[in-house]
Amino acid sequence: MDFESLYYFVEAAKDLHITMTAKRLFMSQQTLSNYIMRLERHYGVKLFHRKPKLELTSAGKEMLKFAEKVYQAENNLKGIYADTIQSDSGEITVGASSPRSNYYLPEVLRKFSEKYPNVTINLIDKTSSELEKFVQNNQVDFAVAIDSDMTKLNAHVKSTHIDPVYFCVSDRLLYKFYGDEMYELKEKSIKGADLKNFSKLPFLTIYPQTRLGKKINECFQNAGYAPKSYLNATYTTIMVPLCNAALAGCFTSHMNISRWKSMIKDDVNIFPLLNNEEPVTLTLRVIYNKQHYLNHHCRYFLEVLNEEISAIKIQKL
């Protein structure tokens, strides 16, 4: 088996653009094409349609599936060998979105590095839906994802944490749009805020491609109106300056707001978010591919990560 040619085929299949792939790999287009043609001659098939644009043939799609299995088997073999010799060096690839990983990863990394200082950690910062694909394709050892549908994933769950979602808005912004009515509105929202009562406000809206954005969008749909969007964003990190400046009503999870609370002005209200009178929550899960071998470095990292996530408590804000 020509593993070198297989590698270059996989890289070309990622971009479906010979010039781009060759540039990324610091090689000539002709050299890259030669590797692919060598593989085609070996199996007697065409792996790509060259015109009108580069596309995988049916044989190419099967070759890509085969390559993924080969690389998975190789990674598992490396993990087995690492366990056999109990190596204290290596690398781990972890997937997590930055707003939440900033909460629990520093302590995880500190504990892990005390035992394995020579292991390199690769952090992949993506949305949960992207991280699920990384898990399925064995591009990460494990990932921390939100609201993963475990019936569709070929994955194990290592730990789970329920993270409540909050609606945050300053008294200054409420008074601007509701005047003295804001006092009754605040009283009504102490145990949970229904967005139907806040339709006059501008909002920080989260893109619905994210799991949090999808849930917030459902809240607006059930409230019966489209929000006036002051700012669209992927993550909720911007909510602190927006709330402090009384520019928009914002959303974030308990895990995030517990870190940011000291930075939030005293007149910013933090209401539990409701949808159809039920609290809105996110389910945080540590997941990994069932076919992926976890060596002793990964198992220890997961052990520490599980301890940190399990120790997260829902404290009163």
NUMARPA-111087 format. One record per residue: residue in one letter; x, y, z of N, C-alpha, C, O in turn; residue number from 1. Coordinates in steps of 0.2 Angstrom, whole numbers, always signed. Each point is the difference from the previous one (the first is absolute). Layout:
R   residu     nc1     nc2     nc3    cac1    cac2    cac3     cc1     cc2     cc3     oc1     oc2     oc3   num
R        A       X       Y       Z       X       Y       Z       X       Y       Z       X       Y       Z   NUM
...
***
This chain:
R   residu     nc1     nc2     nc3    cac1    cac2    cac3     cc1     cc2     cc3     oc1     oc2     oc3   num
R        M      +4      -6      +0      -4      +6      +0      +4      +6      +0      +5      +1      +4     1
R        D      -6      +4      -8      +4      +6      -1      -3      +5      +4      -5      +4      -2     2
R        F      +7      -3      +9      -3      +4      +5      +2      +7      -2      -4      +5      +2     3
R        E      +9      -3      -5      +2      +7      -2      -5      +2      -5      -2      +6      +1     4
R        S      +1     -10      -6      -5      +3      -5      -7      +0      +3      -4      +5      -2     5
R        L      +2      -9      +6      -6      +0      +4      -1      +6      +4      -5      +4      +0     6
R        Y     +10      -2      +3      +0      +7      +4      -1      +6      -5      -5      +4      +2     7
R        Y      +8      -4      -7      -1      +6      -5      -7      +0      -3      -2      +5      -1     8
R        F      +0     -11      +0      -7      -1      -3      -5      +3      +5      -4      +4      -2     9
R        V      +5      -6      +9      -5      +3      +5      +1      +7      +0      -6      +4      +1    10
R        E     +12      -1      -1      +0      +7      +0      -3      +4      -6      -3      +5      +1    11
R        A      +4      -8      -6      -3      +3      -6      -8      -1      +0      -4      +5      -2    12
R        A      +2     -10      +5      -8      -1      +1      -3      +5      +5      -6      +2      -1    13
R        K     +10      +1      +5      -2      +5      +5      -2      +6      -4      -5      +4      +2    14
R        D     +10      -2      -6      -1      +7      -4      -4      -1      -6      -3      +5      -2    15
R        L      +4     -10      -2      -3      -1      -6      +3      +6      -5      -4      +2      -4    16
R        H     +10      -1      +5      +4      +6      -4      +7      -2      +1      +3      +2      +5    17
R        I      +0      -4     -11      +7      -3      +0      +5      +6      +1      +4      -1      +4    18
R        T      -6      +7      -6      +5      +6      +1      +0      +2      +7      +5      +1      +3    19
R        M     -11      -1      +0      +0      +2      +7      +3      -6      +5      +4      +2      +4    20
R        T      -5      -8      -6      +3      -5      +4      +8      +0      +0      +3      -1      +5    21
R        A      -1      +1     -12      +7      +0      -1      +3      +6      +4      +6      +0      +3    22
R        K      -9      +6      -3      +3      +6      +3      +0      -1      +8      +5      +1      +3    23
R        R     -10      -4      -1      -1      -2      +8      +5      -5      +2      +3      +1      +6    24
R        L      -1      -5     -10      +5      -6      +1      +7      +2      -2      +5      -4      +1    25
R        F      -4     +10      -4      +7      +3      -2      +3      -5      -5      +6      -2      +1    26
R        M     -10      +0      -6      +2      -4      -5      -2      +2      -7      -5      +4      +0    27
R        S      +7      -6      -6      -2      +2      -6      -7      -4      -2      -1      -5      +3    28
R        Q      -3      +8      -7      -6      -3      -2      +1      -7      -4      -3      -5      +1    29
R        Q      +9      +5      -5      +2      -6      -3      +1      -6      +4      -2      -5      -1    30
R        T      +6      +7      +7      +2      -5      +4      -6      -3      +4      -1      -6      +1    31
R        L      -4     +10      +1      -6      -2      +3      -4      -4      -5      -2      -5      +2    32
R        S      +2      +7      -8      -4      -4      -5      +3      -7      -1      -4      -5      -1    33
R        N     +11      +5      +1      +3      -6      -1      -2      -5      +5      -1      -6      -1    34
R        Y      +1      +8      +8      -2      -5      +5      -7      -2      -1      -1      -6      +1    35
R        I      -3     +10      -3      -7      -2      -1      -1      -5      -6      -3      -5      +1    36
R        M      +7      +6      -6      +0      -4      -6      +3      -7      +2      -2      -5      -3    37
R        R      +7      +5      +7      +3      -6      +2      -5      -5      +4      +0      -6      -2    38
R        L      -4      +9      +6      -5      -3      +3      -6      -3      -5      -2      -5      +1    39
R        E      +1      +9      -6      -5      -2      -5      +2      -6      -4      -3      -4      -1    40
R        R     +10      +5      -1      +3      -6      -4      +0      -6      +4      -2      -6      -2    41
R        H      +3      +6      +9      +1      -6      +4      -7      -3      +0      +0      -7      +0    42
R        Y      -5     +10      +1      -7      -3      +0      -4      +0      -6      -5      -3      +0    43
R        G      +8      +6      -5      -4      +0      -7      -6      +4      +0      -5      -2      -3    44
R        V      +4      +7      +7      -6      +4      +0      +2      +8      +0      +6      +2      +1    45
R        K     -11      +2      -3      +1      +7      +1      -3      +2      +6      -6      -1      +2    46
R        L     +10      +5      +2      -3      +2      +7      -3      +7      -1      -4      +2      +5    47
R        F      +6      +2     -10      -3      +7      -1      -3      +1      -7      +3      -2      -4    48
R        H      -8      +6      +4      -2      +3      -6      +3      +6      -1      +0      +4      +5    49
R        R      +4      -2     -10      +4      +6      -1      -4      +6      -2      +2      +5      +1    50
R        K      -7      -7      -5      -3      +6      -3      -8      -1      +0      -2      -6      +1    51
R        P      -2     +11      +0      +2      +7      -1      +3      +2      +7      +4      +6      +0    52
R        K      -4      -9      +5      +3      +1      +6      +2      -6      +4      -2      -5      -2    53
R        L      +7      +5      +6      +3      -6      +4      -6      -3      +4      -2      +4      +5    54
R        E      +0     -10      -6      -5      -3      +4      +2      -8      +1      +4      -2      -4    55
R        L      -5      +0     +10      +1      -8      +1      -5      -4      -4      -6      +2      -1    56
R        T      +9      -7      -2      -4      -5      -4      -3      -5      +5      +2      +1      +6    57
R        S      -6      -5      -8      -3      -5      +5      +6      -4      +3      +0      -2      +6    58
R        A      +5      +0     -10      +6      -3      +2      +4      +4      +5      +3      -3      +5    59
R        G      -3      +9      -6      +4      +5      +4      -4      +0      +7      +4      +1      +5    60
R        K     -10      -1      -5      -4      +0      +7      +1      -6      +4      +1      +0      +6    61
R        E      +0      -6     -10      +1      -6      +4      +7      +0      +2      +2      -2      +6    62
R        M      +3      +5     -10      +7      +1      +3      +0      +4      +6      +4      -1      +4    63
R        L      -8      +7      -4      +1      +4      +6      -3      -4      +6      +3      +1      +5    64
R        K      -8      -5      -6      -3      -3      +6      +6      -5      +2      +1      -1      +6    65
R        F      +2      -2     -10      +5      -5      +1      +6      +3      +4      +3      -2      +5    66
R        A      -1      +8      -8      +5      +4      +4      -1      +2      +7      +4      +0      +4    67
R        E     -10      +2      -3      -3      +2      +7      +1      -6      +4      +2      +0      +6    68
R        K      -4      -6      -8      +1      -6      +4      +7      -2      +1      +2      -2      +6    69
R        V      +3      +3     -11      +7      -1      +1      +3      +4      +5      +3      -2      +5    70
R        Y      -5      +9      -5      +3      +5      +5      -3      -2      +7      +4      +1      +4    71
R        Q     -10      -3      -4      -3      -1      +7      +4      -6      +3      +2      +0      +5    72
R        A      -1      -5     -10      +4      -6      +3      +7      +1      +2      +2      -2      +5    73
R        E      +1      +7      -9      +7      +2      +2      +0      +4      +6      +4      -1      +5    74
R        N      -9      +5      -4      +0      +4      +6      -1      -4      +6      +3      +1      +6    75
R        N      -8      -6      -6      -1      -5      +5      +6      -4      +2      +2      -1      +5    76
R        L      +2      -1     -11      +6      -4      +1      +5      +4      +4      +4      -2      +5    77
R        K      -3      +9      -7      +4      +4      +4      -2      +1      +7      +4      +0      +5    78
R        G     -10      +0      -3      -3      +0      +7      +2      -6      +3      +2      +0      +6    79
R        I      -3      -6      -9      +2      -6      +3      +7      +0      +2      +2      -3      +5    80
R        Y      +2      +5     -10      +8      +0      +1      +1      +4      +6      +5      -1      +4    81
R        A      -8      +7      -4      +2      +5      +5      -2      -3      +7      +3      +1      +5    82
R        D      -9      -5      -4      -1      -3      +6      +5      -6      +2      +1      -1      +5    83
R        T      +1      -2     -11      +5      -6      +2      +6      +3      +3      +3      -4      +4    84
R        I      +0      +9      -7      +6      +3      +3      -1      +5      +6      +5      +3      +3    85
R        Q     -12      -1      -2      -1      +5      +5      +4      +6      -1      +3      +3      +4    86
R        S      -3      +0     -11      +3      +6      -1      -3      +6      +3      -6      +0      +1    87
R        D     +11      +4      +2      -2      +6      +3      -1      +6      -5      -1      +6      +3    88
R        S      +2      -7      -9      -1      +5      -5      -5      -2      -5      -1      -6      -1    89
R        G      -1     +11      -3      -5      -1      -6      -4      +6      +0      +2      +6      +1    90
R        E      -8      -7      -4      -4      +6      -1      -8      -2      +0      -1      -6      -1    91
R        I      -3     +11      +3      -7      -2      +1      -4      +6      -4      +2      +6      +1    92
R        T      -7      -8      -4      -4      +6      -4      -7      +0      +3      -4      -5      +0    93
R        V      +3     +11      +3      -7      +1      +3      -4      +5      -3      +3      +5      -2    94
R        G      -9      -6      +1      -5      +4      -3      -4      +4      +5      -3      -4      +4    95
R        A      +2     +10      -4      -4      +4      +5      -1      +7      -3      +4      +3      -3    96
R        S     -10      +0      +4      -1      +7      -1      +3      +4      +5      +0      -1      +6    97
R        S      +3      +7      -8      +4      +4      +5      -4      +3      +6      +3      +0      +5    98
R        P      -9      +2      -6      -3      +3      +6      +0      -5      +6      +0      +2      +5    99
R        R      -2      -8      -7      +0      -5      +6      +6      -3      +2      +2      -1      +6   100
R        S      +2      +0     -11      +7      -3      +1      +4      +5      +5      +4      -3      +4   101
R        N      -5      +9      -5      +4      +5      +5      -2      -1      +7      +3      +2      +4   102
R        Y      -9      -5      -3      -2      -1      +7      +3      -6      +3      +2      +1      +6   103
R        Y      -2      -7      -9      +3      -6      +3      +6      -2      -2      +4      -4      +4   104
R        L      -1      +6     -10      +6      -3      -3      +6      +2      +4      +5      -4      +1   105
R        P      -4     +11      +1      +6      +1      +4      +2      -4      +6      +5      -2      +1   106
R        E     -10      +0      +3      +1      -4      +5      +2      -8      -2      +4      -3      +3   107
R        V      -8      +1      -8      +1      -6      -3      +8      -1      -3      +3      -5      +2   108
R        L      -1     +10      -5      +6      +0      -3      +6      +1      +5      +5      -4      +0   109
R        R      -7      +7      +6      +5      +1      +5      +1      -7      +3      +6      -2      +1   110
R        K     -11      -2      +1      +0      -6      +3      +3      -5      -5      +4      -4      +2   111
R        F      -6      +4      -8      +3      -5      -5      +7      +1      -1      +4      -5      +0   112
R        S      -1     +11      +0      +7      +2      -2      +4      -2      +6      +6      -1      -1   113
R        E      -9      +1      +7      +4      -2      +6      +2      -8      -1      +6      -2      +2   114
R        K     -10      -2      -5      +2      -7      -1      +3      -1      -7      +5      -4      +0   115
R        Y      -7      +8      -5      +3      -2      -7      +2      +7      -3      -3      +3      -4   116
R        P      +9      +0      +7      +2      +6      -3      +3      +0      -7      +0      +5      -3   117
R        N      +1     -11      +0      +3      +0      -6      -5      -2      -6      +1      -1      -6   118
R        V      -8      +1      +8      -5      -1      -5      -3      +6      -2      -2      +5      +4   119
R        T      +2      -4     -11      -3      +6      -3      -7      +0      -1      -3      -5      -2   120
R        I      -1     +10      +4      -7      +1      -1      -2      +4      -6      +2      +6      +0   121
R        N      -5      -9      -4      -3      +4      -6      -7      +1      +1      -4      -4      +1   122
R        L      +2     +11      +0      -7      +2      +1      -3      +2      -7      +2      +5      -3   123
R        I      -8      -8      +2      -4      +2      -6      -6      +3      +2      -4      -2      +3   124
R        D      +4      +9      -5      -6      +4      +2      -5      +1      -5      +1      +3      -5   125
R        K      -6      -7      +6      -6      +0      -5      -7      +0      +3      +0      -1      +6   126
R        T      -5      +2     -10      -7      -1      +3      -1      -7      +1      +4      -5      -2   127
R        S      -9      +3      +6      -2      -7      +2      -1      -4      -6      +2      -6      +0   128
R        S      -6      +9      -5      -2      -4      -6      +7      -2      -4      +0      -5      -3   129
R        E      +4     +10      +3      +7      -2      -3      +4      -5      +3      +3      -4      -3   130
R        L      -3      +5     +10      +4      -5      +4      -3      -7      +0      +4      -5      +0   131
R        E     -11      +4      -1      -2      -6      -1      +2      -4      -6      +2      -6      +0   132
R        K      -1     +10      -6      +3      -2      -6      +7      -2      +1      +3      -5      -2   133
R        F      +1      +9      +6      +7      -2      +2      +0      -6      +4      +5      -4      -1   134
R        V      -9      +2      +5      -1      -6      +4      -1      -6      -5      +3      -5      +1   135
R        Q      -8      +6      -5      -2      -5      -5      +6      -2      -4      +1      -6      -2   136
R        N      +3     +11      +0      +5      -1      -5      +7      -1      +3      +5      -1      -3   137
R        N      -5      +0     +10      +6      -2      +4      +5      +6      -1      +6      -2      +0   138
R        Q      -8      +8      -1      +5      +5      +0      +1      +3      +7      +5      +4      +0   139
R        V      -8      -6      +5      +1      +2      +7      +0      -6      +4      -3      -5      -2   140
R        D      +7      +5      +8      -1      -6      +4      -6      +0      +4      -3      -5      +1   141
R        F      +0     +11      +1      -6      +1      +3      -2      +7      -1      +4      +4      -1   142
R        A     -10      -3      +3      -3      +7      -1      -5      +2      +6      -3      -5      +2   143
R        V      +2     +11      -1      -5      +2      +5      -5      +4      -4      +2      +5      -3   144
R        A      -8      -8      +2      -5      +3      -5      -7      +1      +4      -1      -3      +5   145
R        I      -3      +7      -8      -6      +2      +3      -6      -3      -3      +0      +0      -7   146
R        D      -4      -3     +11      -6      -3      -3      +1      -5      -6      -4      +0      -5   147
R        S      +9      -4      +6      +1      -5      -6      -5      -5      +0      -3      -3      +5   148
R        D      +0      +1     -11      -5      -5      -1      +4      -7      +0      +3      -2      -5   149
R        M      -3      -2     +11      +4      -6      +0      -3      -5      -4      +4      -5      -1   150
R        T     -10      +5      -1      -3      -5      -5      +3      +0      -7      +0      -5      -3   151
R        K      +3     +11      +2      +3      +1      -7      +8      -1      +0      +3      -1      -5   152
R        L      +0      +1     +11      +7      +0      +0      +2      -7      +2      -2      -3      +4   153
R        N      +8      +1      -7      +3      -6      +2      +5      +2      +5      +6      -1      +0   154
R        A      -9      +3      +6      +5      +2      +5      -2      -2      +7      -6      -2      +1   155
R        H     +10      +2      +4      -1      -1      +7      +0      +7      +3      +3      +5      -2   156
R        V      -7      -5      +8      -1      +6      +4      +4      -2      +6      -1      -4      +4   157
R        K      +6      +9      -2      +4      -1      +6      -3      +4      +6      +0      -3      +5   158
R        S      -3      +9      -6      -3      +3      +5      -5      +5      -2      +0      +2      -6   159
R        T      -5      +0     +10      -5      +5      -2      -1      +5      +5      +1      -1      +6   160
R        H      -2      +7      -8      -2      +6      +4      -6      +4      -3      +1      +2      -6   161
R        I      -6      -1     +10      -5      +5      -2      +1      +7      +2      +2      +2      +6   162
R        D      -2      +2     -11      +2      +7      +0      -6      +5      -1      -2      +0      -6   163
R        P      -1      +3     +11      -5      +4      -1      +2      +7      -4      +5      +2      +0   164
R        V     -10      +0      -4      +1      +6      -4      -4      +6      +3      -5      -1      +3   165
R        Y      +8      +7      -3      -3      +6      +3      -1      +6      -5      +4      +0      -5   166
R        F      -9      +4      +6      -1      +6      -3      +3      +6      +4      -3      +1      +6   167
R        C      +7      +3      -9      +3      +5      +4      -2      +7      -3      +1      +1      -6   168
R        V      -3      +4     +10      -2      +6      -2      +1      +5      +5      -2      -1      +6   169
R        S      +4      +7      -7      +2      +5      +5      -7      +4      +1      -4      +1      -4   170
R        D      +4      +2     +10      -6      +5      +2      +0      +6      -4      -6      +2      -2   171
R        R     +12      +0      -1      +0      +6      -4      -4      -1      -7      -4      +4      -2   172
R        L      +6     -10      +0      -4      -2      -7      -7      -1      +1      -4      +2      -4   173
R        L      +2      -6     +10      -7      -1      +1      -4      +7      +1      -5      +0      -3   174
R        Y      +8      +4      +7      -3      +7      +1      -1      +4      -7      -5      +3      -1   175
R        K     +10      -4      -3      +0      +4      -6      -6      -3      -5      -3      +5      -3   176
R        F      +1     -11      +4      -5      -3      -5      -7      -1      +4      -5      +0      -3   177
R        Y      +5      +0     +10      -6      -2      +3      -1      +5      +6      -6      -1      +3   178
R        G     +10      +6      -2      -1      +4      +6      -2      -3      +6      +4      -5      +2   179
R        D      -9      +8      +2      -1      -3      +7      -3      -7      -1      +0      -4      +5   180
R        E      -2      +2     -11      -3      -7      +0      +6      -5      +1      -2      -6      +1   181
R        M      +8      +8      -1      +5      -5      +0      +0      -3      +7      +3      -6      +1   182
R        Y      -5      +9      +5      +0      -3      +6      -5      -6      +1      +2      -5      +3   183
R        E      -7      +6      -6      -5      -6      -1      +3      -6      -4      -1      -5      +1   184
R        L      +4      +7      -6      +3      -4      -5      +6      -4      +3      +0      -6      -1   185
R        K      +4      +9      +5      +5      -3      +4      -2      -5      +5      +2      -5      +1   186
R        E      -8      +7      +3      -3      -4      +5      -2      -7      -3      +0      -5      +2   187
R        K      -3      +6      -8      -3      -5      -4      +5      -5      -2      -1      -6      -1   188
R        S      +7      +8      +0      +5      -4      -4      +5      -3      +5      +5      -3      -2   189
R        I      -5      +5      +9      +5      -3      +5      +1      -7      -1      +5      -3      +0   190
R        K     -11      -1      +0      +1      -7      +0      +0      -3      -8      +1      -6      -1   191
R        G      -1     +10      -3      +1      -2      -7      -3      +6      -5      -6      +2      +1   192
R        A     +10      -1      -6      -2      +5      -5      -3      -3      -6      +3      -4      -4   193
R        D      -9      +6      +2      -3      -2      -7      +1      +6      -5      -2      +6      +2   194
R        L      +5      -8      -7      +2      +6      -5      -6      +3      -3      +1      +6      -3   195
R        K      -7      -8      +4      -6      +3      -3      -1      +7      +4      -3      +4      -2   196
R        N      +6      -4      +8      -1      +7      +4      +6      +5      -1      +0      +5      +3   197
R        F      +4      -7      -8      +6      +5      -1      +0      +2      -8      +6      +1      -2   198
R        S     -11      -1      -1      +0      +1      -8      +2      +6      -2      +2      +1      -6   199
R        K      -2      +4     +10      +3      +7      -2      +7      +1      +0      +3      +4      -3   200
R        L      +1      -9      +6      +7      +1      +1      +4      -2      -6      -2      -4      -4   201
R        P      +8      +7      +3      +5      -3      -5      +4      -5      +4      +0      +0      +6   202
R        F      +2      -5     -10      +3      -6      +3      +7      -2      -4      +1      +2      -5   203
R        L      +3      -5      +9      +6      -4      -2      -3      -6      -3      -2      -5      +4   204
R        T      +2      +3     -10      -3      -6      -3      +6      -5      -2      +5      +3      -3   205
R        I      -6      -9      +5      +5      -5      -2      -2      -4      -6      -5      -2      -1   206
R        Y     +10      +1      -3      -1      -3      -7      -3      -7      +2      +2      -4      +4   207
R        P      -8      +3      -8      -3      -7      +1      +4      -6      -2      -3      -6      +2   208
R        Q      +8      +7      -5      +5      -6      -1      +2      -3      +6      +2      -6      +0   209
R        T      -1     +10      +5      +2      -3      +7      -6      -3      +4      -5      +2      -1   210
R        R      +7      -6      +5      -6      -3      +4      -3      +5      +5      -6      +0      +0   211
R        L     +10      +5      +3      -3      +5      +4      -5      +4      -5      -5      +2      +2   212
R        G      +8      +0      -7      -4      +5      -5      -6      -3      -2      -5      +3      +0   213
R        K      +5     -10      -1      -6      -3      -2      -6      +0      +5      -6      +1      -1   214
R        K      +9      -2      +8      -5      +0      +5      -3      +7      +1      -6      +1      +2   215
R        I     +10      +4      -2      -2      +7      +1      -5      +2      -6      -5      +3      +1   216
R        N      +6      -6      -7      -4      +2      -6      -7      -4      +2      -5      +3      -2   217
R        E      +5      -9      +5      -6      -3      +1      -4      +4      +5      -6      +0      +0   218
R        C      +9      +3      +5      -3      +4      +5      -3      +6      -3      -6      +2      +2   219
R        F      +9      +2      -7      -3      +5      -3      -6      -2      -5      -5      +3      +0   220
R        Q      +5      -9      -3      -5      -2      -4      -6      -2      +5      -6      +2      -2   221
R        N      +7      -5      +7      -6      -1      +5      -2      +6      +3      -6      +1      +3   222
R        A     +10      +5      -2      -2      +6      +2      -4      +4      -5      -4      +5      +2   223
R        G      +4      -7      -8      -4      +3      -5      +2      +6      -4      -3      +4      -3   224
R        Y     +10      -3      +3      +3      +5      -4      +7      -1      -2      +3      -4      +3   225
R        A      -1      +8      -8      +7      +0      -2      +4      +5      +4      -2      +6      +0   226
R        P      +8      -7      +3      +3      +5      +4      +3      +5      -4      +2      -1      -5   227
R        K      -2      +7      +8      +4      +5      -3      +8      -1      +2      +1      +1      +6   228
R        S      +3      -3     -11      +6      -2      +2      +5      +6      +0      +1      +4      -5   229
R        Y      +2      -2     +11      +5      +5      +0      +7      -3      -2      +4      +4      -4   230
R        L      -3     -10      +5      +7      -3      -2      -1      -8      -1      -3      -3      +4   231
R        N      +5      +0      -9      +0      -7      -1      +7      -3      +1      +5      +3      -2   232
R        A      -4      -8      +6      +6      -3      +1      +0      -8      +1      -6      -3      +0   233
R        T     +11      +0      +0      +1      -7      +0      +0      -2      +8      -3      -5      +2   234
R        Y      +7      +8      +2      +1      -1      +7      -3      +6      +4      -1      +5      -3   235
R        T      +0      -6      +9      -3      +5      +5      +5      +4      +3      -2      +4      +5   236
R        T      +8      -5      -6      +5      +4      +3      -1      +7      +1      +2      +4      +5   237
R        I      -5      -1     -11      -1      +7      +0      -5      +3      +4      -2      +6      +1   238
R        M      -2     -11      +3      -6      +2      +4      +2      +5      +5      -4      +4      +2   239
R        V     +10      -5      +1      +2      +5      +6      +0      +7      -2      -4      +4      +3   240
R        P      +8      -2      -8      +0      +7      -2      -7      +3      -2      -2      +5      +1   241
R        L      -2     -10      -5      -6      +2      -2      -5      +2      +6      -4      +5      -1   242
R        C      +4     -10      +6      -4      +1      +5      +2      +6      +4      -4      +4      +3   243
R        N     +10      -3      -1      +3      +5      +4      -1      +7      -4      -1      +5      +4   244
R        A      +0      -5     -10      -1      +7      -4      -7      +1      -1      -2      +5      -3   245
R        A      -2     -10      +5      -8      +1      -1      -2      +0      -7      -4      +4      -2   246
R        L      +8      -8      -2      -1      +0      -7      -5      -5      -3      -4      +1      -5   247
R        A      +4      -7      +9      -5      -6      -3      -1      -4      +6      +4      -1      +5   248
R        G     -10      -3      -6      -1      -6      +4      +4      -6      -2      +1      -1      -6   249
R        C      +2      -3     +10      +5      -5      -2      -1      -6      +3      -4      -1      +5   250
R        F      +7      -5      -7      -1      -6      +2      +7      -4      +1      +4      +2      -3   251
R        T      -4      -6      +8      +6      -4      +1      -2      -5      +5      -5      -1      +3   252
R        S     +10      -4      -2      -1      -6      +5      +2      +2      +7      +4      +5      +1   253
R        H      -6      -9      +3      +3      +0      +7      +7      +0      +1      +3      +3      +4   254
R        M      +0      -8      -8      +7      -1      +0      +4      +6      -1      +5      +2      +3   255
R        N      -7      +2      -9      +3      +6      -2      -1      +6      +5      +4      +3      +2   256
R        I     -10      -3      +0      -2      +6      +4      +3      +0      +7      +1      +5      +3   257
R        S      +0     -11      +0      +3      -1      +6      +7      +2      +0      +3      +3      +5   258
R        R      +1      -3     -11      +6      +3      -1      +0      +7      -1      +5      +4      +3   259
R        W     -10      -1      -6      +0      +7      -2      -3      +4      +6      +0      +7      -1   260
R        K      -4     -10      +6      -4      +4      +4      +3      +6      +3      -3      +5      +1   261
R        S     +10      -5      +1      +3      +5      +3      +1      +6      -4      +2      +6      +2   262
R        M      -2      -7      -9      +1      +5      -5      -7      +3      -2      +0      +6      -3   263
R        I      -5      -8      +5      -7      +2      -2      -2      +6      +5      +0      -1      +6   264
R        K      -3      +6      -8      -2      +6      +4      -6      -3      +4      -4      -4      -1   265
R        D      +3      +8      +7      -5      -2      +5      -7      +0      -3      -5      -3      +3   266
R        D      +4      +8      -8      -7      +1      -2      -2      -5      -5      -6      +0      -3   267
R        V     +10      -5      +1      -1      -5      -5      -4      -6      +3      +2      -3      +5   268
R        N      -8      +2      -7      -4      -5      +2      +2      -7      -3      +1      +0      -6   269
R        I      -1      -5     +10      +1      -7      -3      -6      -5      +1      +0      -2      +6   270
R        F      -4      +2     -11      -6      -4      +1      +1      -7      -3      +3      -1      -6   271
R        P      -5      -5      +9      -1      -6      -3      -4      +1      -6      -6      +2      +0   272
R        L      +8      -5      -6      -4      +0      -6      -5      -5      -1      +2      -6      +2   273
R        L      -8      +7      -3      -6      -5      -1      -2      +0      -7      +1      +4      -4   274
R        N      -3     -10      +2      -3      -2      -7      -6      -4      +2      +1      -6      +2   275
R        N      -7      +9      -4      -6      -4      +2      +0      -2      +7      -2      -5      +2   276
R        E      +4     +10      +3      -1      +0      +7      +5      -6      +3      +0      -1      +6   277
R        E      +5      -1     -11      +5      -5      +3      +7      +3      -1      +1      +4      -5   278
R        P      +3      -5     +10      +7      +3      +0      +4      -3      -6      +0      -6      -2   279
R        V      +3     +11      -2      +5      -2      -5      +7      -2      +2      +3      +3      +4   280
R        T      -1      -9      -6      +6      -2      +2      +4      -3      -5      -3      -2      -6   281
R        L     +10      +1      +7      +4      -3      -5      +3      -6      +3      +2      +0      +6   282
R        T      -1      -6     -10      +3      -6      +3      +7      +0      -2      +1      -1      -6   283
R        L      +4      +1     +10      +7      +0      -1      +2      -7      +0      -1      -3      +5   284
R        R      +4      +0     -10      +2      -7      +0      +7      -1      -3      +2      +4      -5   285
R        V      +2      -8      +8      +7      -2      -2      -1      -6      -4      -2      -5      +3   286
R        I      +4      +5      -9      -2      -6      -5      +7      -2      -4      +4      +4      -1   287
R        Y      -4     -10      +0      +5      -3      -5      -2      -6      -4      -5      -3      +2   288
R        N      +8      +2      -7      -2      -5      -5      +1      -7      +3      +5      -1      +3   289
R        K     -10      -3      -4      +0      -7      +3      +6      -4      -3      +3      -4      +3   290
R        Q      -1      +6      -9      +5      -4      -4      +7      +3      +2      +5      -3      -3   291
R        H      -4      +8      +6      +6      +4      +1      +3      -3      +7      -3      +0      +5   292
R        Y      +9      -3      -6      +4      -2      +6      +3      +6      +4      +3      +4      -3   293
R        L      -4      -4      +9      +2      +5      +5      +6      -3      +4      -1      -5      +4   294
R        N      +7      +8      -5      +6      -2      +3      +0      +2      +7      -5      +4      +2   295
R        H     +10      -5      +2      +0      +2      +7      +0      +7      +1      -3      +2      +6   296
R        H      +6      +2     -10      +0      +7      +0      -7      +3      +0      -3      +4      +4   297
R        C      -1      -7      -9      -7      +2      -2      -4      -2      +6      -5      +4      +2   298
R        R      +6     -10      +1      -5      -2      +5      +1      +4      +6      -5      +1      +4   299
R        Y     +11      +1      -2      +2      +4      +6      -3      +7      -1      -3      +3      +4   300
R        F      +4      +0     -10      -3      +6      -2      -8      +0      +1      -3      +5      +3   301
R        L      +0     -10      -6      -7      -1      +1      -2      +0      +7      -5      +2      +2   302
R        E      +9      -6      +2      -2      -1      +7      +0      +7      +4      -4      +2      +4   303
R        V      +9      +2      -6      +1      +7      +4      -6      +4      -3      -3      +4      +4   304
R        L      +2      -4     -11      -5      +4      -3      -7      -2      +3      -4      +5      +2   305
R        N      +2     -11      -1      -6      -2      +3      -1      +2      +7      -5      +2      +2   306
R        E     +11      -2      +2      +0      +2      +7      -2      +8      +0      -4      +2      +4   307
R        E      +7      +2      -8      -2      +7      +0      -7      +2      -2      -3      +4      +3   308
R        I      +1      -8      -8      -7      +1      -3      -5      -2      +5      -5      +3      +1   309
R        S      +6      -9      +2      -4      -3      +5      +0      +5      +7      -5      +0      +3   310
R        A     +10      +4      -2      +0      +4      +6      -3      +7      -1      -1      +4      +4   311
R        I      -1      -3     -10      -3      +7      -2      -7      +0      +4      -4      -5      -1   312
R        K      +3     +10      +5      -6      +0      +4      -4      +6      -3      +3      +5      -2   313
R        I     -10      -5      +2      -4      +5      -2      -1      +5      +7      -4      -2      +4   314
R        Q      +8      +7      -4      +0      +4      +6      -5      +6      -1      -1      +2      -6   315
R        K      -2      +1     +11      -4      +5      -1      +3      +6      -2      +6      +2      +3   316
R        L      -8      +2      -8      +3      +6      -3      -2      +6      +4      +2      +6      -2   317
***
